[in-house]
Amino acid sequence: MSLLSHGMMALLTAQFLSALADNAILIAAIAIVKAQGLPNLVPLLQESFLLPFILLAPFVGQIADGFPKGRVMLAANLLKLFGALAMVAGVNPLTAYGLIGIGAAMYSPAKYGILAQMFGPSVLVRANGMMEGSTIVAILLGVILGGWLADHSLAWAFAGVVAAYSLAAFANLFIPSLPAENAGASFHPWRLTRRFFASFWLLFKNSDSRFSLLGTSVFWGCGTTLRLMLFAWVPAALLVADNQTPANLMGAVSIGIVLGAVAAGLWISLHNVNRALAGGLLLGPLILALAGIHDLKMAAVLMVAIGMSGGLFVVPLNALLQERGHESIGAGNALAVQNFAENIVMLSFVGAYGWAAAAGVPIATSIAGFGLLLLVFIGMLALSRLRRA
């Protein structure tokens, strides 16, 4: 299939609108809990979204491989829409955002798994780059619009979110109805759980898959935690108390990831995937540098650099895992394993930050410690990988 085919355009459109709504509603939900005088719920809000990825990991990969992936994405977007409407109706933000997390957990293995069905290894990194680019542009617009609307009108913010999820579901109807990768599989819960953990160990024993799982997990753990840290760091370091400024800085990271994804598509293939380590090794020092910044322009430049390093690191690793998974356990199951690993790391990182915040650790200290942790972890990952080269 061509990278510019109608099916690919429908996939990118659906992903763009769904990701835009995911990020806009997060900012709106943060604004709600802050307005209620409960800023300590912000890490819990993120954890309510992440938890379904862990609990449903044994099942969502099989669902993605057991049905046409475009239809799985449609069902997931409708569930996200229901969660958004529940938040509009006044349901507890933690519960409503958790429903959106369930939809996102279903959506993720299908959206990436379908790429391995649509494209061969020669263009899979470029297809991933287009998907990541669409996602990051959506994150950029979602956080900026969400921050602006949350400061002006939550009603308009939620109207935009509902419209975006509805249009994403409509776009899903035009994604090619490709055959299921594993249509005859059993959906018995215990068997699926056993099969999932067998798949997990199978992927983890493969050096390429293990490299990808560890690398993407620490990247998304970094991104998720940094996003929450910004809402505490901006008032402390830049003396700005609105929702727009941290949202804009999140957008700067998104711009950087787009640039990094483009560079990855041009410079890195599955044959020279170790080049991605260059981006990963820069993440820790850049986040360490953030701890000493007190100027908005310098912070924005640093955020773009963090995003570029991350995009260069994560896009090739995603493609590597999809290809190895497609060859072994099915792309959908491989992406479910990836989500499981990534979200355990994200939940751990967010939980550690929540604990540090509750204990009164200064945000600059938390950021510096976080950057040091990333530097050590990715350094060890690089040493292990290069020794095998």
C-alpha positions in Angstrom: 0.0 0.0 0.0 1.2 3.5 -0.8 2.2 5.8 2.0 -0.2 8.4 0.5 -3.1 6.0 -0.1 -6.6 6.9 0.9 -6.5 4.2 3.6 -3.3 5.7 5.1 -4.9 9.2 5.0 -8.0 7.9 6.8 -5.8 6.3 9.4 -3.7 9.4 10.0 -6.9 11.6 10.2 -8.5 9.3 12.8 -5.3 9.2 14.8 -4.9 13.0 14.6 -8.4 13.8 15.9 -8.4 11.1 18.6 -5.0 12.2 19.9 -6.0 15.8 19.8 -9.0 15.1 22.0 -7.0 12.8 24.4 -4.7 15.7 25.2 -7.2 18.5 25.2 -9.4 16.7 27.7 -6.4 16.0 30.0 -5.8 19.7 30.3 -9.5 20.3 30.9 -9.6 17.6 33.5 -6.5 19.1 35.2 -8.2 22.5 35.2 -11.3 20.9 36.9 -9.4 19.4 39.8 -7.3 22.6 40.2 -10.5 24.6 40.3 -11.9 22.2 43.0 -8.8 23.0 45.1 -7.4 19.5 44.7 -4.1 19.9 42.7 -2.8 16.7 44.5 -5.2 14.7 42.3 -3.3 15.6 39.1 -0.9 12.6 39.3 -3.9 10.4 40.2 -5.7 11.7 37.1 -2.9 10.5 34.9 -2.7 7.2 36.8 -6.5 6.6 36.2 -5.7 6.8 32.5 -2.7 4.5 32.6 -4.1 1.8 34.8 -6.4 0.3 32.1 -3.3 -0.2 29.8 -1.8 -2.5 32.4 -5.0 -4.3 33.5 -6.2 -4.9 30.0 -2.9 -5.7 28.4 -3.5 -9.5 28.2 -6.7 -8.8 26.2 -6.4 -5.8 24.0 -3.6 -7.3 21.8 -5.8 -10.3 21.1 -8.7 -8.1 20.3 -6.6 -6.1 17.9 -5.4 -9.3 16.2 -8.7 -11.1 16.4 -10.8 -8.5 14.5 -10.2 -6.1 11.7 -8.1 -3.4 13.3 -9.9 -0.5 11.7 -13.2 -1.6 13.4 -11.4 -2.0 16.7 -10.2 1.6 16.4 -13.8 2.6 15.7 -15.1 0.9 18.9 -12.3 2.4 21.0 -13.0 5.9 19.7 -16.7 5.5 20.6 -15.7 4.5 24.1 -13.5 7.6 24.4 -16.4 9.7 23.3 -18.6 8.1 26.0 -15.9 8.9 28.6 -15.8 12.6 27.5 -19.6 12.8 27.6 -19.5 11.3 31.1 -17.1 14.1 32.3 -19.4 16.7 30.7 -22.3 15.2 32.7 -20.4 15.7 36.0 -19.0 12.2 36.6 -15.9 12.3 38.8 -12.9 13.3 36.5 -10.9 10.3 37.7 -13.6 7.8 36.6 -14.4 9.6 33.3 -10.8 9.8 32.4 -10.3 6.2 33.3 -13.1 5.3 30.7 -11.1 7.2 28.1 -8.0 5.2 29.2 -9.9 2.0 28.5 -10.7 3.2 25.0 -7.1 4.3 24.5 -5.8 0.9 25.7 -7.9 -0.8 23.0 -6.9 1.8 20.4 -3.1 1.7 20.7 -2.3 -1.9 19.6 -4.7 -1.6 16.7 -3.4 1.7 15.3 0.2 0.6 15.3 -0.5 -3.0 14.5 -2.3 -2.1 11.3 0.8 -0.4 10.0 2.6 -3.8 9.9 -0.3 -5.1 7.8 -0.4 -2.2 5.4 3.4 -1.7 4.8 6.5 -3.8 4.3 9.7 -3.5 6.3 11.3 -1.2 3.7 8.9 1.7 4.5 7.7 0.8 8.0 9.9 3.3 9.7 8.6 6.1 7.4 5.0 4.9 8.0 5.7 5.1 11.8 7.2 8.5 11.3 4.0 9.7 9.6 1.9 8.2 12.4 4.1 9.8 15.1 4.1 13.1 13.2 0.3 13.1 13.0 0.1 12.1 16.7 2.6 14.8 17.9 1.0 17.6 15.8 -2.3 16.5 17.4 -0.7 16.6 20.9 0.7 20.0 20.1 -2.7 21.4 19.1 -4.5 19.5 21.8 -2.5 20.8 24.7 -2.3 24.4 23.4 -6.1 24.5 22.6 -6.9 22.7 25.8 -4.8 25.1 27.9 -6.3 28.2 26.2 -9.9 26.9 26.4 -9.5 25.7 30.0 -8.4 29.3 31.0 -11.4 30.8 29.1 -14.3 28.3 28.8 -14.5 24.7 29.9 -17.8 24.4 28.1 -16.1 25.2 24.8 -13.2 22.9 25.6 -15.5 19.9 26.1 -17.5 20.8 23.0 -14.3 20.6 21.0 -13.3 17.3 22.6 -16.7 15.7 21.8 -16.6 17.0 18.2 -13.0 15.6 17.7 -13.9 12.1 19.1 -17.0 12.0 16.9 -15.0 13.0 13.7 -12.3 10.5 14.6 -14.9 7.7 14.8 -16.3 8.8 11.4 -12.8 8.7 9.8 -12.3 5.2 11.2 -15.0 4.1 8.8 -12.7 4.8 5.8 -9.7 2.7 7.1 -9.3 -0.4 5.0 -11.0 -3.5 6.4 -8.0 -5.7 6.4 -8.4 -9.3 7.5 -7.8 -10.2 11.2 -4.3 -11.5 11.9 -5.6 -14.2 14.3 -9.4 -14.5 13.6 -9.8 -17.9 15.1 -8.3 -17.2 18.5 -10.0 -18.0 21.8 -11.0 -15.1 24.1 -11.0 -17.2 27.4 -9.6 -14.8 30.0 -7.3 -17.2 31.8 -5.9 -18.5 28.5 -5.4 -15.0 27.2 -3.6 -14.0 30.4 -1.3 -17.0 30.1 -0.7 -16.4 26.4 0.0 -12.7 27.0 2.7 -13.4 29.6 4.2 -16.1 27.3 4.3 -13.5 24.5 5.9 -11.1 26.9 8.7 -13.4 27.8 9.1 -14.5 24.1 9.6 -10.8 23.1 11.8 -10.1 26.1 14.2 -12.9 25.3 14.8 -11.5 21.8 17.5 -8.9 22.0 15.9 -6.5 19.4 12.5 -6.7 21.1 14.0 -6.2 24.6 15.9 -3.2 23.4 12.7 -1.7 21.9 10.6 -2.5 25.0 13.0 -1.0 27.4 13.8 2.1 25.3 10.2 3.0 24.5 9.1 2.4 28.0 11.6 4.8 29.5 10.8 7.4 26.8 7.1 7.4 27.5 7.7 7.3 31.2 9.8 10.3 30.8 7.3 12.2 28.7 4.3 11.4 30.9 6.0 12.5 34.1 7.6 15.6 32.6 4.2 16.7 31.4 2.8 16.6 34.9 6.0 18.2 36.4 5.5 21.2 34.2 2.3 22.1 35.9 4.3 22.4 39.2 7.6 23.7 37.7 6.2 26.6 35.7 4.7 28.4 38.8 7.9 27.7 40.8 10.5 28.5 38.2 8.8 31.0 35.9 6.3 32.5 38.3 3.4 31.9 36.0 0.2 30.4 37.4 -2.0 29.8 34.3 -2.8 26.5 32.4 -1.7 28.0 29.1 2.1 28.2 29.8 2.7 24.6 30.8 0.5 23.5 27.9 2.6 25.6 25.5 5.8 24.1 26.8 4.2 20.6 26.3 3.5 21.8 22.7 7.2 22.8 22.3 8.1 19.2 23.2 5.7 18.0 20.6 7.2 20.2 17.9 10.6 18.7 18.8 9.3 15.1 18.5 7.9 15.9 15.0 11.3 17.1 14.0 13.0 14.1 15.6 10.5 11.7 13.9 11.3 13.3 10.5 15.1 13.0 11.1 14.6 9.3 12.2 12.7 8.6 8.9 15.6 10.0 6.9 18.6 8.8 8.9 17.6 5.6 10.5 16.3 2.2 9.2 15.9 -1.2 10.8 19.4 -2.1 9.5 21.1 0.7 11.5 18.6 1.1 14.4 21.4 1.6 16.9 21.7 5.2 15.7 18.6 5.9 17.7 20.7 5.7 20.9 22.1 9.1 20.1 18.7 10.7 20.8 18.1 8.6 23.9 21.4 9.5 25.5 20.7 13.2 25.2 17.4 13.0 27.2 18.9 12.8 30.7 21.3 15.7 30.3 18.6 17.9 28.7 16.2 17.3 31.6 18.9 17.9 34.1 19.5 21.3 32.5 15.8 22.2 32.9 16.2 22.2 36.7 18.3 25.3 36.5 16.2 27.3 33.9 14.2 30.4 35.0 13.6 32.0 31.6 10.5 31.1 29.4 12.4 31.3 26.1 15.2 29.1 27.3 12.7 26.7 28.6 10.9 26.5 25.3 14.2 25.9 23.4 15.1 23.2 25.9 11.7 21.5 25.4 12.1 21.4 21.6 15.5 19.8 22.1 14.1 17.2 24.5 11.4 16.5 22.0 13.8 16.1 19.1 16.0 13.7 21.1 12.9 11.7 22.0 11.5 11.5 18.5 14.9 10.3 17.1 15.0 7.7 19.8 11.4 6.3 19.9 10.3 6.2 16.3 12.9 3.6 15.1 12.4 1.5 18.3 8.6 1.4 17.6 9.2 0.2 14.1 11.7 -2.4 15.3 9.2 -3.9 17.7 6.4 -3.9 15.2 8.5 -5.9 12.7 9.8 -8.4 15.3 6.3 -8.8 16.7 4.7 -9.2 13.2 7.3 -12.0 12.6 6.5 -13.8 15.9 3.4 -13.2 17.9 1.4 -10.8 15.8 1.8 -7.0 15.7 -1.3 -6.4 17.8 -0.1 -8.7 20.6 3.4 -7.1 20.4 2.0 -3.7 20.8 -0.1 -4.8 23.8 3.0 -6.2 25.4 4.7 -2.8 24.6 1.8 -0.9 26.2 2.0 -3.1 29.3 5.7 -2.5 29.7 5.4 1.2 28.9 2.5 1.9 31.2 4.1 0.0 34.2 7.1 2.4 33.8 4.8 5.4 33.3 2.8 4.5 36.4 6.0 3.9 38.4 7.5 7.3 37.3 4.2 9.2 37.9 3.8 7.5 41.3 7.4 8.3 42.3 6.8 12.0 41.3 3.5 12.0 43.2 5.2 10.6 46.3 8.0 13.2 46.0 5.4 16.1 45.6 3.4 14.8 48.6 6.7 14.6 50.6 7.4 18.3 49.8 10.4 17.7 47.6 11.1 20.9 45.6 10.1 20.5 42.0 13.6 21.5 40.7 15.1 18.7 42.8 12.6 16.2 41.4 13.4 17.2 37.9 17.2 16.9 38.5 16.8 13.5 40.0 14.6 12.4 37.2 17.1 13.6 34.6 19.9 11.7 36.4 17.8 8.5 36.5 17.3 8.7 32.7 20.9 9.3 32.1 22.0 6.3 34.0 19.2 4.0 32.7 19.7 4.9 29.0 23.5 4.8 29.4 23.2 1.2 30.7 20.8 0.3 27.9 23.3 1.7 25.3 26.2 -0.1 26.7 24.3 -3.4 26.7 23.1 -2.9 23.2 26.5 -1.9 21.7 28.3 -4.8 23.3 26.0 -7.1 21.2 26.7 -5.2 18.0 
